[in-house]
Amino acid sequence: MTDLSELSADEQAELRRKAELRKHDPNAEYVYIPPTRGSTPEGVDLYDRVPYDPADYGPVSDWKNDLDHATPEYNERAPEIWKELRDDGCPVAHTDRYGGMWTPITHDTVAEIAYDTENFTSRSVVVSTTRPGDMAIPAPIGGAPPITSDPPFHGMARRLLLPPFAPKQIEPWEDEVRVLCRRLLDEMGEIVPGETVVDAAVQYAQNIPVNVIGRMLGFPEADEELFREFVHTVLERINDEPEERQRAFQQLDEYIDTQVRDHIANPREVPDLTDYLLGVELDGNKLAAEHVRGSIILLLVAGIDTTWSAIGSSLWHLAQTPGDRKRLIDDPEVMTFALEEFLRQYAPVTMARMVAQDHDFHGCPMKKDDWVLLPFPAANRDPKQFEDSDTFIIDREINRHSAFGLGIHRCLGSNLARLELKVAIEEFIARFPNFELAGDTRWSTGQIRGPRALPVRILP
């Protein structure tokens, strides 16, 4: 990360010129430009509202006044934490960590903020110890359109990405996903029922969306392990020392730039998503370099961890519920309802907003640039919204869940996510009708909740 104080006036001006060019020019060079950082937002890309101290990010003893979603305990027992807060009459939790962060817990408070684009901005949607400064790509565009975009730009940026994810474009992927799932199951090797233990997360769930979105973008399949590391960088390493975190981001940015340069030099015979982004126009102009790169990062990261977490959590559930496994096998039609219940009960995604201006939210004195977490999974567990909200009901008929978000940022990849989740579950239980947990499940940290390690024993 670049400290402006270490650069000459001419060097500062050249860095800013290149960075500004990338925000507007589709012909700007795809090269990494290190962000600048300071203690105030003026004249920098990132700023620290409070000095970074790793000691601030230890265990939590008071979830109401010190909620931290990046502690290992949070995702491990998140439904219990949300229930404790609701039962304690706490609709919005708070912490001074990350320079100040609020977390609504009820469906109504989550929905109210998600729909309020005047008081809450999407300029940055992943909480971290730094915040975007004045030199970062501003609202309404943000760094990874359309997820970081506000109205009116959001609507235009979102419409650009809808065609590649329309049902008719996604449906042909079903056979490809099914072949992939069967190959992953084959690669588990010889199975001795009652003895063999496989990791349903590492050996199965985590490979499915990585492969699919990588192929859709036209990136090398050999780089799939690198994609997993990128997910870890963006979504889990949020309270790392900022310089260390930025070095990891540099690797991601440089990788994307390399792939984009390759696509420019070597257009594919069958255009992929990267070619699409390089060719599509917004208001008669091709997309700026930063827009292309930001959207690719969004598709790569959001298209991987969210879906593999949903697959893993669903298999974690089925490992403990033989009745649900049997129902899915004996009555395949119930999958229509079960799929939505898996999404409701084990919704993986929590998004973030920033407070756009000082705002009193039901007595909570929110200040400009405070972080706000939007835990859609908590909203799905609100008993005022769902009957028996903490119970998995495999054939639940009324199920207006918010697994894919609320408000303007509802997931544009929901058709693909549903397809991958459905096929992954069907193929796993077809191959292994009986299985059980065979050790400790290790959960993710951060804004996407799902098992990172899921040992299961295959049963006769």
N, C-alpha and C positions, 0 to 999 in steps of 0.2 A: 504494500500500500504506500502511496506516495505522500510524503509530508511536504507541503508547499514551501515551508520555511527553508527546506534544504535545496530548493531550486532557485536559479537566477530568474529575474523578471522575464527575460526572453524565453527561458525554458517553460516557465509557467504559462506564458501566452501561447506557445506552440502546443502544449498539452491541451489547453482549453480549446484551441482552434480545432484540433483533431477530434476531440470529444464532441464538440458542437456539430461538426460535420457529420458524424455518424448518426446523430439524432434526426437529421433531415435529408441526407443525400443517399439515394439508393446506390450510387456509384462509389461511395466511400470505401476505402480499403478495409478488408476484414482482418484487422490486426488488433491484438490486445492493447488496451490503453488502461494503465493502472488508475484506480480511483484515488482521489485526494480525500484526506480525512482531517478533521479538526475538532475542536471542543464546542463550536457553535455552528449553526447551519450556513452561515454566510460564506460564500465563495468556495465551498467544498462539496464533494459528492456524498460523503458520509460524515456524520458527526456523533460524538459521544455526549449524550445529555448529562451523564454522570461518569466519572472516571471508572474504567474497568477494573474490577477486583474479583479474582476467581473465588475468593472466600464468600462472596455474596450468593453463590450458587450451590449451596449445600442442601442437605435434607430439609424437608418441610415438616413443621409441627403444627401449623395452624393454616388449614387450607382456605379458610374464610378471608384471612388478612395477609396471606403470603403464598398464594397458589402459584406453583411453578410446574408447567406441563412438561418440562424437560428433565425432571427428576425421574429416575427409573420407577419409583413407586406409583407415579401418577397413572400412566397407561396400564400398569399391572392391575390396578384396582380402581380405575376411573369410574365405572358405574356406581361403586360404593361411595366414592367421594362425592359424586353429583347428588346421590340420595341424601347423604349426610348434610350437605349444604342446603338442599331443598327442605329437609325436615327441620333444619335449624332456622328456617325463615330467611335464608340468604339467597336472593335472586341474582345478585351480582357480587362476585368475589374480587379481591384486589391484591396486588403485591407491589412493593417498591422495586422489585427486581426488574431488570431490563429498562431501568429509568422510568418505571411506572407502567402498569398493565392492569386492565380490567377484564373480567371474565363473566359474562352473563351465563346463567345456568338453566333458566326456564325457557320453554318454547317461545313464550310471548316476548321475553326480553331479547333472545337471540334473533327472532324474526324482526322485531322493531328496528334493531340496529342494521340488520342485513338489508332492509328496504330503505333505510335513511341515507341517501347519498349526499345530502346537504351537510350534515354534521359529522359524517364518517367517510373518509376517503380510502380507496383501495390502492393508493399509490405504492404501498408495500404490504404484502400479504403474508409474510413469514416473519414472525417476531425474532429479533436478534438484539444484541447489546448495542448496535449502532443503528442510526436512523438516516434516511436519505436527506442530504443537505440541499442547498439552493441550486447546486450545479448538477445534481442528478436529474434524470428525465422527469419533468414535473407532471402533476396531474393536469389534464385528464388522461395522459398517455401512459406513463409509468414504464418500468423496465421490462415487463413481460406481457405485452398486450395479448388478449383483452383482460386477463385476470387482474392486472394492475391498473386498469383503466377505469375512469369515471365517465359519466355522461357529459357531453354527448358523444365523445370519441369512442367510448366503450361499444355502443351499438354498431358503429361502422366496423370496428376491429373484429367484433364477434361475428358479424354477418360474413366476413371473409372466410372464417374457419368452419362455418356450418356445412357447406357443400361436401367437403371430404369426409364428414362424420354423419352424413345423412343415412337413414336406414338402408337405402339401396346400395350405398357404397360399403357399408359394414357387413351386411348379410353374407356376401361371398366369402368373408373371412372365416365363417364357421367351420368349413371343412379343414382349412389350414390350422385353426386352433385345435381342432380335434386330433389331427395328425400329430401336432406338437405335443399335446398332452399324452398321447399314447407312447410317443417316443421317450418322453421323460419317465414314464412309468416303466417302460422296458429297460431303461438305463439304470434302474434301481437294482438290477441283477436278480439272482436267484432268491426267491422268497420262501422261507421256511415258516409256515403259519405257527404262531405261538412263540416264535423265537425272534424272527427278523424285526429289527427296529429301523425305520426310515425317518428322515427329517422331512415332514410334509411341507415345511416352509422353504428350507434351503434347496432341497432336491426337486421340488415341484412348484409350489405357488410362485416363488420369486423368479422363476425362469419364464413364465408364460407371458406376462405383459412386457417384460424386457425384450423378448424376442419379437413380439408383434409390433410394438411401437418403433423399435429399431429398424425393422424391415419397412414399415410405412414411411419412415423418414429417409430410407435409403442409406443407412449407416451400416458398417461392417458387423456381421454377427460375431466376429472374433472380439469385438469390443464390449460385449455384454457385461463382463465383470467390471469394466470401467464405468458403465452406466449405473451399476449398483453403488459404486463409490460416490458418484455424483449425487445420487439420492441421499446418501449418508451425509455428504457435505452440506447440501442445501437445507435438509429438513431436520437433521439430528444434531449437528454440531453448532447449535445456535448460541451456546454460551461459552464457546471456545475463546481463547485470546484473539482479539480482532485481527491482528496481523497474520496469525496462523490460519484463521478461517479464510482470510482473503487470498492467501497463497493457494488454498484448495479451490477457491472460486476461479482463480487464474487458470488452473488446469482445465476446468470446465469450459471457460470462455475460449481458451486457445483451441480446445478440441472442436468446439462448434465452429469457430472461424476456419479451421482446417477443412472440415467437412463441407462448409459452404463454398470455400474457394475451389474445392474439388468439383462440386456440382456446377459452379460457374464455368470452369474450364472443361468439364466433361458432362454435358447434359445427358441425362438418361434417356434411352430409347422409349421406355415406358416411364413417364414422369411420376416421381414420388412426391411426398409431402414437402420436402425441401425445394424441389423444382417448382412446386405449386406456389410456395411462399415467395420465391424469387421472381415469379412471373405475374402474380396477381396484382391488380391495381386498386388503389384507394383514391377516389376522386380524380381518376385519370392519370395517376402517378404510381410508379412502382414503389414498393415499401422501402423505407429507409433501412440502412444496414442494421441499426440498433433494433428496429421493429422485427426484422427477420430473425435476428439472433435471439431476441427476447421471447418470441413466440415459439421458437424451436426448443429453448430451455423449458418453457411451460409444458409443451407437449411431451418432452422427454421425461421430465421429473414427475409431472402430474399423471402422465399416462402409465407410469410404472408402479410407484409405491402405493398409490390409492387402491389399485386393483389387486396387486399381490397381497395387500393387507386384508382386503375383503375376502379373497380366496382362503388365505390362511386362517382367518378368524372363523370362517364357516366350517372348515375342516376341524378346527379346535372344538367347535360346538358339537359336530357330528361324532367326534371321538368319544364324547361323554354321553351321547343320547342314542342308544341302539334303537329305540322306538322311532325316532325321526329318520334314521338311516333306513330302517325297514319300510317306513311309509314311502320314502322317495323311490325305493326299488320296486315295491309292490304296486304303487300308484304313481307312475311318472307324471301324470297330469297335475299332480299337486305341486310340481316344481314352479308353476306359474305363480302360486301364492308364496311358496317357500322362498323363492328368489327375493321377493320384496321384503319378506320378514328377515332374511339374512342381512339385507341392506339396512333395514331399520335397526335391528338389534345390534349389529356389529358395524354400523357406519364408521368408516375409517377417518373421515376428513374433518379437521378443524381449520377454518381459515382465520385470517386476521384482518383488521382494519386499523387505521390511525385516526385519531380524533382530529377533524379538520379545523375546528375552532373551539374555544372554551365552551363547554356545554354541560348543563345540569341534567343528568339522566336519572330521573326518579330519585333525586336526592344524592346521586353520586357526582361529585364535582370533577368532571373530566376536563383535562387541560389539553390544549393544542399539542399534537404529536404524542400524546399518550397512546400506548398500544391497546387494542381491544381484541381479545380472542373471541371467535364465534364457534363454540363447540356444537356443531350440528348433531353429533352423537348424543350429547346431553339433552338436546331438544327432543330427540326421538325417544328418550326415556322419561319424559315428563308425564306423570299420571293424569294431569289435567287435559292432555292431548290424546293419550292412548289408554284404553282400558287394559289393565294388567300389563302396564308398560314395561316392567322388568321381566316378563315371562315371554319366552319364545313360543309363539303359536304358529305351527307350520302351515295351517290353512287360514290364517287371519285374512279376512275379506276386506275390511275397511282399513286401509294402510297408506294414508297420505303422509309418508315419511319425508324427511329432508336430508336423506343420505347424500343427494347430489346438490345440496345447498338450497338457499332461499335467496330471493331477490334477483338482481340483474346477472349475477355470476353463476347461475345454475349450470352445472357441469355440461359442457358441450360434447363431451365424449361419453355420455351416459349409455348410448346404444352399444358402443364397443365394450364398455365395462360390464354391462349386463350379459353380453354374449360371452365374454371371457369367463365370467363368474359361473354362468350356467354350465358351459361345456366342461370347465375344470372340475366342478362338483360331480357332474354326471359321469365323467370318465374315471375319476378316482374311486367312487363307490361301485362302479361297474367292475373295476379291477379288484377292489378290496372292499367287499360288502361289510366286513367286520374288522374294526380296529379300535384301539384304545390309547389313551395317553401313556407314554412310557418314560416319563421324566419331567423335569421342570420346563415349562414354556418360558422363553425369554421374549419379552415384549419390546417393541420399539420405544424410542423416546421422541418427544416433540409433537408436532401437530398432526401426524398421521399415525393412527393406532392400529397395530396388527402384530402378529407373532413374527419375530425374527428367527427363532429356533423353535421347532414344533416336533419333538420326537414322538412317534406313534409306533405301537407294536401291531403288526398285522396278525389277526386272529383267524383260526379255522372257520 
